[in-house]
Structure formats: structure tokens, C-alpha cells
Amino acid sequence: LVDHVSIYTDGWDYPILHSISTALGAGNIMGLSREQMGNALGLAIVPNICLSETRLGDVSNWKGFAGPNGSRNGLFAAFLAKEGITGPPTPFEGKAGFMKQLNCSFELGAFGGGQTAFKVEGTFFKHLPVRYDVQLPVGIALEVRDRVKLADIESICVYLEKRSVVTRAYHPNLWNPISRETADHSGPYLIGAVLVDGGITEKTFTPERYRDPTILSLIQKIRMEEDPQYTATFPRTINSRFEVTLKSGAVITVHKENPKGHPANPMSDQELEAKFLKQVDSVLAKKQSRALLDALWKLEELDDFNKLFSLMQVPAA
């Protein structure tokens, strides 16, 4: 579905895709009939198309909840269908359905299995704790930091594909973040933070850092522009290029393609495990984290998902 629908074009937001996939996945686990699955789909789509206003301007706490809420709505739809609740029968093709609202029409291709690859095999993993469209620029910023003194920088132009370009005229808040949510969505801020601090950590998203005068001064020197060649190859190949103009007039150019975690530059199993454990060890005992990870690696062999959920229970404080 993601391959056929441009969610953001008309101001909609992607958690509706969470609702759809969760409803169908949960319905499959529940053993819903074909008719019930159709109802679950209608109950997931029609009430839950949401607005991309969530991610514009000074971003609120809701940004982090929107995706999980989409999944919650999808699960609720599956439960309703299981209990016999019917949903709108034409959620996609109806006169006021999904296609009409998103101004699109499509035929879905084959599902994975047999000779057809599963979509999950083409997952884009985040190697760094930032949004995907700045994975590559943040990596380039680390290299620039090793080559250039910050005091010598006159300006930085970051070239990207069209979809990832933001401008100060349309998104001024990204050059002056006042909240964690805006900071972690701001390419200019994340680039500036890496240039100053040498990496992205939990501290990067504290007021002490995103209101730091040194970082704020530096990001005023950053602008983003489209390179049409990068747009043409996206997302098969993701490119980014920095042109750093120094006060001396010299220009340093650094180009990279396909960040770590891209299907063409995949993370190893060991790197994925390390990322998982770094996140989970902070809330679960290490032994429990390891047991959960081992269970996830063998997910398709589980005969009872309660075994998995029990491993996710956070011990009482």
C-alpha cells in the first residue's frame, strides 16, 4: 500500500497505515473469517484517517503517540469485527472512501510468499536515533566535523532529494526549536548538534542542547536544496551532499549514499541486536531483554503469543 499511496501530498498522516496493517495482522492471529476481516478493514480505515498537522510547526507530544495510536485503533477494529460489528463495506473505493480522500487510485500487487519477496525484507532500519531522512546528513556531519573547524564555517548547503528538503521560509521553527519534538524533527538542528557535540545522545533532545547558543548560531548557516538527480534515484538509492563554504572562500564537498540500515547497506544481525538491547535494557532486566530478543528471532515458531507478551512485562519498581 505504501508503494501506491503518497500520504502526505494532501495533508494526511501515515498512522492510518498502522491501523490497516494492525487490523489485518491482529485479525489473522485471531482467526477472523474473510467477512470479519473485511469488516475489520472498514472499521480501521473509515474512522481513523488522520492529519499531518501532527508533524508541522512546533511539534507537540502527540507526534510520538500518533503512530502507536494508529496501531491501537487497528487492534480495536479487529476486536470489534470479532464480536460481530460490521464496518463500512467499501472503505477504499467508496464515494467518500480512502482513494477519494487521498486523490488516488491503485491496484495492489502480489503479497509476499512463494517466489515473491516479503516487503519486510526491504525494511529501512534507522542506525542512528533520528528520523530517516536525516540519517545520511547526520553521518556526513560527523565527517565534516573531523575536517573543519566550526569557527571557519561561513555556510553549509545540504543537498537532498525533494521530499526531504525543508526551508526556513516554510518551516522557521526547525531553525529555532523550542521543544524536544521539534528538535528531533529538525534536520538543521540535528546537523548542528552533531557538528558541535560529535554525536546524537539522549542529551541532544534536552533544552540545554536545543537552546544552546552555539548550536543555534551554527544552524542559521545551514540551508537545504534539492538535487534533481537525487530525487530521480530515491528511494532505491539515497544521496546527500554537503557543500561547506569556509570564511576563506574555500569549499569542501562531502557526498555519501545509502545510510547504514538501507537495504543496499544493511545492518548486520549483531548491529540490530545491539540497537535492540540498548533500548530495552533500560526498562527490562538484561536476562529478560535477551530472552525477549531470542523469542522475537523465532517469532514464526511461537504457538502462543502470550509467551511473548509475558516477556514484555516491565517489573514493578
QUIPE-V612356 format. One record per residue. N is the residue number from 0. RES is the residue in three letters. SS is DSSP state (@ for helix, = for strand, . for the rest). PHI is phi in radians with two decimals (NA if undefined). PSI is psi in degrees with one decimal (* if undefined). Layout:
n: {N | N}
res: {RES | RES}
ss: {SS | SS}
phi: {PHI | PHI}
psi: {PSI | PSI}
//
This chain:
n: {0 | 1 | 2 | 3 | 4 | 5 | 6 | 7 | 8 | 9 | 10 | 11 | 12 | 13 | 14 | 15 | 16 | 17 | 18 | 19 | 20 | 21 | 22 | 23 | 24 | 25 | 26 | 27 | 28 | 29 | 30 | 31 | 32 | 33 | 34 | 35 | 36 | 37 | 38 | 39 | 40 | 41 | 42 | 43 | 44 | 45 | 46 | 47 | 48 | 49 | 50 | 51 | 52 | 53 | 54 | 55 | 56 | 57 | 58 | 59 | 60 | 61 | 62 | 63 | 64 | 65 | 66 | 67 | 68 | 69 | 70 | 71 | 72 | 73 | 74 | 75 | 76 | 77 | 78 | 79 | 80 | 81 | 82 | 83 | 84 | 85 | 86 | 87 | 88 | 89 | 90 | 91 | 92 | 93 | 94 | 95 | 96 | 97 | 98 | 99 | 100 | 101 | 102 | 103 | 104 | 105 | 106 | 107 | 108 | 109 | 110 | 111 | 112 | 113 | 114 | 115 | 116 | 117 | 118 | 119 | 120 | 121 | 122 | 123 | 124 | 125 | 126 | 127 | 128 | 129 | 130 | 131 | 132 | 133 | 134 | 135 | 136 | 137 | 138 | 139 | 140 | 141 | 142 | 143 | 144 | 145 | 146 | 147 | 148 | 149 | 150 | 151 | 152 | 153 | 154 | 155 | 156 | 157 | 158 | 159 | 160 | 161 | 162 | 163 | 164 | 165 | 166 | 167 | 168 | 169 | 170 | 171 | 172 | 173 | 174 | 175 | 176 | 177 | 178 | 179 | 180 | 181 | 182 | 183 | 184 | 185 | 186 | 187 | 188 | 189 | 190 | 191 | 192 | 193 | 194 | 195 | 196 | 197 | 198 | 199 | 200 | 201 | 202 | 203 | 204 | 205 | 206 | 207 | 208 | 209 | 210 | 211 | 212 | 213 | 214 | 215 | 216 | 217 | 218 | 219 | 220 | 221 | 222 | 223 | 224 | 225 | 226 | 227 | 228 | 229 | 230 | 231 | 232 | 233 | 234 | 235 | 236 | 237 | 238 | 239 | 240 | 241 | 242 | 243 | 244 | 245 | 246 | 247 | 248 | 249 | 250 | 251 | 252 | 253 | 254 | 255 | 256 | 257 | 258 | 259 | 260 | 261 | 262 | 263 | 264 | 265 | 266 | 267 | 268 | 269 | 270 | 271 | 272 | 273 | 274 | 275 | 276 | 277 | 278 | 279 | 280 | 281 | 282 | 283 | 284 | 285 | 286 | 287 | 288 | 289 | 290 | 291 | 292 | 293 | 294 | 295 | 296 | 297 | 298 | 299 | 300 | 301 | 302 | 303 | 304 | 305 | 306 | 307 | 308 | 309 | 310 | 311 | 312 | 313 | 314 | 315 | 316}
res: {LEU | VAL | ASP | HIS | VAL | SER | ILE | TYR | THR | ASP | GLY | TRP | ASP | TYR | PRO | ILE | LEU | HIS | SER | ILE | SER | THR | ALA | LEU | GLY | ALA | GLY | ASN | ILE | MET | GLY | LEU | SER | ARG | GLU | GLN | MET | GLY | ASN | ALA | LEU | GLY | LEU | ALA | ILE | VAL | PRO | ASN | ILE | CYS | LEU | SER | GLU | THR | ARG | LEU | GLY | ASP | VAL | SER | ASN | TRP | LYS | GLY | PHE | ALA | GLY | PRO | ASN | GLY | SER | ARG | ASN | GLY | LEU | PHE | ALA | ALA | PHE | LEU | ALA | LYS | GLU | GLY | ILE | THR | GLY | PRO | PRO | THR | PRO | PHE | GLU | GLY | LYS | ALA | GLY | PHE | MET | LYS | GLN | LEU | ASN | CYS | SER | PHE | GLU | LEU | GLY | ALA | PHE | GLY | GLY | GLY | GLN | THR | ALA | PHE | LYS | VAL | GLU | GLY | THR | PHE | PHE | LYS | HIS | LEU | PRO | VAL | ARG | TYR | ASP | VAL | GLN | LEU | PRO | VAL | GLY | ILE | ALA | LEU | GLU | VAL | ARG | ASP | ARG | VAL | LYS | LEU | ALA | ASP | ILE | GLU | SER | ILE | CYS | VAL | TYR | LEU | GLU | LYS | ARG | SER | VAL | VAL | THR | ARG | ALA | TYR | HIS | PRO | ASN | LEU | TRP | ASN | PRO | ILE | SER | ARG | GLU | THR | ALA | ASP | HIS | SER | GLY | PRO | TYR | LEU | ILE | GLY | ALA | VAL | LEU | VAL | ASP | GLY | GLY | ILE | THR | GLU | LYS | THR | PHE | THR | PRO | GLU | ARG | TYR | ARG | ASP | PRO | THR | ILE | LEU | SER | LEU | ILE | GLN | LYS | ILE | ARG | MET | GLU | GLU | ASP | PRO | GLN | TYR | THR | ALA | THR | PHE | PRO | ARG | THR | ILE | ASN | SER | ARG | PHE | GLU | VAL | THR | LEU | LYS | SER | GLY | ALA | VAL | ILE | THR | VAL | HIS | LYS | GLU | ASN | PRO | LYS | GLY | HIS | PRO | ALA | ASN | PRO | MET | SER | ASP | GLN | GLU | LEU | GLU | ALA | LYS | PHE | LEU | LYS | GLN | VAL | ASP | SER | VAL | LEU | ALA | LYS | LYS | GLN | SER | ARG | ALA | LEU | LEU | ASP | ALA | LEU | TRP | LYS | LEU | GLU | GLU | LEU | ASP | ASP | PHE | ASN | LYS | LEU | PHE | SER | LEU | MET | GLN | VAL | PRO | ALA | ALA}
ss: {. | . | . | . | . | . | @ | @ | @ | @ | . | = | = | . | @ | @ | @ | @ | @ | @ | @ | @ | @ | @ | @ | @ | @ | @ | @ | @ | . | . | . | @ | @ | @ | @ | @ | @ | @ | @ | @ | @ | @ | @ | . | . | . | . | = | = | @ | @ | @ | @ | . | . | . | . | . | . | @ | @ | @ | @ | @ | @ | @ | @ | @ | @ | @ | @ | @ | @ | @ | @ | @ | @ | @ | @ | @ | . | . | . | . | . | . | . | . | . | . | . | . | . | . | . | @ | @ | @ | @ | . | . | . | . | . | . | . | . | . | . | . | = | . | . | = | . | . | @ | @ | @ | @ | . | . | . | . | . | . | . | . | . | @ | @ | @ | @ | @ | @ | @ | @ | @ | @ | @ | @ | @ | @ | @ | @ | . | . | @ | @ | @ | = | = | = | = | = | = | = | = | . | @ | @ | @ | . | . | . | . | . | . | . | @ | @ | @ | @ | . | . | . | . | @ | @ | @ | @ | . | . | . | @ | @ | @ | @ | @ | @ | @ | @ | @ | @ | @ | . | . | . | . | @ | @ | @ | @ | . | @ | @ | @ | @ | . | . | @ | @ | @ | @ | @ | @ | @ | . | . | = | = | = | = | = | . | @ | @ | @ | @ | @ | @ | . | . | . | . | . | = | = | = | = | = | = | = | = | . | . | . | . | = | = | = | = | = | = | = | . | . | . | . | = | . | . | = | . | . | . | @ | @ | @ | @ | @ | @ | @ | @ | @ | @ | @ | @ | . | . | . | . | . | @ | @ | @ | @ | @ | @ | @ | @ | @ | @ | @ | @ | . | @ | @ | @ | . | . | . | @ | @ | @ | @ | @ | @ | @ | . | . | . | . | . | .}
phi: {NA | -1.05 | -1.20 | -1.94 | -2.16 | -1.72 | -1.03 | -1.39 | -0.94 | -1.90 | 1.57 | -1.60 | -2.20 | -1.26 | -0.99 | -1.06 | -1.20 | -1.07 | -1.05 | -1.11 | -1.19 | -1.17 | -1.05 | -1.28 | -1.13 | -1.14 | -1.09 | -1.14 | -1.12 | -1.29 | 1.33 | -1.12 | -1.28 | -1.00 | -1.12 | -1.14 | -1.11 | -1.09 | -1.16 | -1.04 | -1.12 | -1.09 | -1.27 | -1.44 | -1.46 | -1.05 | -1.43 | -2.20 | -1.13 | -2.20 | -1.72 | -1.33 | -0.96 | -0.89 | -1.94 | -1.95 | 1.19 | -1.34 | -1.24 | -1.66 | -1.00 | -1.03 | -0.91 | -1.30 | -1.65 | -1.06 | -1.09 | -1.01 | -1.12 | -1.05 | -1.16 | -1.05 | -1.12 | -1.15 | -1.13 | -1.07 | -1.06 | -1.14 | -1.11 | -1.06 | -1.09 | -1.07 | -1.50 | 1.67 | -1.30 | -1.61 | -2.02 | -0.92 | -1.34 | -2.22 | -1.16 | -1.55 | -1.64 | -1.05 | -1.04 | -2.20 | -1.48 | -0.96 | -1.10 | -1.13 | -1.21 | -1.66 | 0.95 | -2.55 | -2.54 | -2.77 | -2.09 | -1.33 | -1.38 | -1.23 | -1.33 | -1.18 | 2.25 | 1.15 | -1.57 | -1.78 | -1.18 | -1.35 | -1.05 | -1.07 | -1.22 | -1.85 | -1.09 | -1.65 | -1.57 | -1.50 | -1.44 | -1.91 | -1.41 | -2.43 | -1.05 | -1.12 | -1.26 | -2.00 | -0.97 | -1.23 | -1.01 | -1.11 | -1.10 | -1.16 | -1.03 | -1.08 | -1.21 | -1.06 | -1.02 | -1.35 | -1.91 | -2.32 | -1.40 | -1.01 | -1.16 | -1.56 | -1.40 | -1.60 | -2.81 | -2.33 | -1.87 | -1.84 | -1.69 | -2.50 | -1.29 | -0.95 | -1.04 | -1.65 | -1.34 | -2.14 | -2.12 | -1.15 | -1.13 | -1.67 | -2.25 | -1.04 | -1.09 | -1.25 | -1.68 | -2.62 | -1.15 | -2.12 | -2.55 | -1.01 | -1.12 | -1.24 | -1.05 | -1.39 | -1.88 | -1.75 | -1.04 | -1.00 | -1.13 | -1.11 | -1.11 | -1.09 | -1.10 | -1.18 | -1.08 | -1.46 | -1.72 | 1.49 | 2.99 | -1.95 | -2.33 | -1.04 | -1.15 | -0.98 | -1.82 | -1.75 | -0.98 | -1.04 | -1.65 | -1.29 | -1.91 | -1.17 | -1.04 | -1.13 | -1.16 | -1.08 | -1.16 | -1.17 | -1.25 | -1.18 | -1.57 | -1.76 | -2.34 | -2.13 | -2.46 | -1.45 | -1.90 | -0.97 | -1.16 | -1.21 | -1.11 | -1.16 | -1.71 | -1.34 | -1.68 | -0.96 | -2.26 | -1.83 | -2.11 | -2.65 | -2.44 | -1.81 | -2.04 | -1.76 | -1.62 | -1.60 | -1.10 | -1.33 | 1.75 | -1.19 | -2.14 | -1.88 | -1.98 | -2.29 | -2.16 | -2.45 | -2.36 | 0.95 | -1.09 | -0.97 | 1.85 | -1.21 | -0.93 | -1.50 | -2.51 | -1.22 | -1.32 | -1.33 | -1.01 | -1.16 | -1.20 | -1.14 | -1.10 | -1.08 | -1.11 | -1.05 | -1.17 | -1.08 | -1.35 | -1.44 | -1.07 | -1.35 | -2.14 | -2.10 | -1.09 | -1.02 | -1.13 | -1.20 | -1.04 | -1.14 | -1.12 | -1.13 | -1.07 | -1.06 | -1.17 | -1.17 | -1.09 | -2.00 | -0.96 | -1.20 | -1.65 | -1.22 | -1.76 | -2.62 | -1.21 | -1.05 | -1.10 | -1.23 | -1.12 | -1.12 | -1.30 | -1.61 | -1.25 | -1.41 | -1.05 | -1.10 | -1.17}
psi: {-40.5 | -32.5 | -18.0 | -10.6 | 127.7 | 91.7 | -41.4 | -15.9 | -44.0 | 22.2 | 12.8 | 169.9 | 153.7 | -16.0 | -18.3 | -31.4 | -33.4 | -44.8 | -44.6 | -51.3 | -37.9 | -41.1 | -44.2 | -39.7 | -46.2 | -39.3 | -36.7 | -43.6 | -38.1 | -13.0 | 32.1 | 149.6 | 170.1 | -43.6 | -42.6 | -37.5 | -39.4 | -40.6 | -41.2 | -40.3 | -46.0 | -39.1 | -21.8 | -37.6 | -56.8 | -42.6 | -6.2 | 8.3 | 129.4 | 167.3 | 142.9 | 1.5 | -25.5 | -33.1 | 14.0 | 156.6 | -150.1 | 105.5 | 136.2 | 177.3 | -29.7 | -27.0 | -43.6 | -17.5 | -18.4 | -47.1 | -52.9 | -34.9 | -37.1 | -42.1 | -40.8 | -42.5 | -37.4 | -40.2 | -42.1 | -39.6 | -41.2 | -41.1 | -42.2 | -45.4 | -38.1 | -34.1 | 5.3 | 5.1 | 130.3 | 150.1 | 167.5 | 130.0 | -18.7 | 63.8 | -26.3 | -55.1 | -3.0 | 164.7 | -27.4 | 30.8 | -169.3 | -49.4 | -40.3 | -44.7 | -34.6 | 4.5 | 51.2 | 161.9 | 138.9 | 160.8 | 126.6 | 145.7 | -169.9 | 145.8 | 161.7 | 155.6 | 151.7 | -121.2 | -0.6 | 127.2 | 147.1 | 142.8 | -30.8 | -23.8 | -15.6 | 24.3 | 138.4 | 107.7 | 144.1 | 118.1 | -32.8 | 153.4 | 54.6 | 164.5 | 154.5 | -35.1 | -7.2 | 8.8 | -48.8 | -47.5 | -38.4 | -40.3 | -40.1 | -39.0 | -37.0 | -39.8 | -42.4 | -38.9 | -35.2 | -14.7 | -17.3 | 140.1 | 132.2 | -35.4 | -18.5 | -6.2 | 125.9 | -44.7 | 159.4 | 122.9 | 123.7 | 116.8 | 132.8 | 177.0 | 160.8 | -42.8 | -30.4 | -5.8 | 130.1 | 149.6 | 153.2 | -31.1 | -37.8 | -28.5 | 60.4 | -28.8 | -25.9 | -17.5 | 0.8 | 62.0 | 137.2 | 6.3 | 159.8 | -43.6 | -38.0 | -39.8 | -43.1 | -2.8 | 2.0 | 108.3 | -47.3 | -43.1 | -45.7 | -39.1 | -46.7 | -40.6 | -40.6 | -40.8 | -36.6 | -46.0 | -18.0 | 11.7 | 173.6 | 122.0 | -179.4 | -32.6 | -24.6 | -28.2 | 24.1 | 154.5 | -32.0 | -30.8 | -49.3 | -8.1 | 11.2 | 126.7 | -35.9 | -45.4 | -45.0 | -37.6 | -40.7 | -41.4 | -15.3 | -16.2 | -2.0 | 133.4 | 160.2 | 142.2 | 154.7 | 139.8 | 112.6 | -31.5 | -34.8 | -37.4 | -38.5 | -30.1 | -5.5 | 140.5 | 4.1 | -43.6 | 127.9 | 127.9 | 153.7 | 146.6 | 133.7 | 133.6 | 106.7 | 112.3 | 125.0 | 161.5 | -21.3 | -12.6 | -14.4 | 149.4 | 126.4 | 126.2 | 130.2 | 124.6 | 138.7 | 158.7 | 151.4 | 91.4 | 158.8 | 130.1 | -15.5 | 146.8 | -28.0 | -5.9 | 63.2 | 151.9 | 145.1 | 165.7 | -37.6 | -38.6 | -38.6 | -41.4 | -43.4 | -40.6 | -45.2 | -49.9 | -33.4 | -36.7 | -44.3 | -30.5 | -19.1 | -15.0 | -19.0 | 156.3 | 148.0 | -37.8 | -40.0 | -39.0 | -44.2 | -41.3 | -39.4 | -44.6 | -44.5 | -39.1 | -38.3 | -35.9 | -24.8 | 31.7 | -41.0 | -12.1 | -8.3 | 135.0 | -6.4 | 112.1 | -15.3 | -29.7 | -38.3 | -45.5 | -33.8 | -31.1 | -14.3 | -3.9 | 125.8 | 127.0 | 146.4 | 143.4 | *}
//
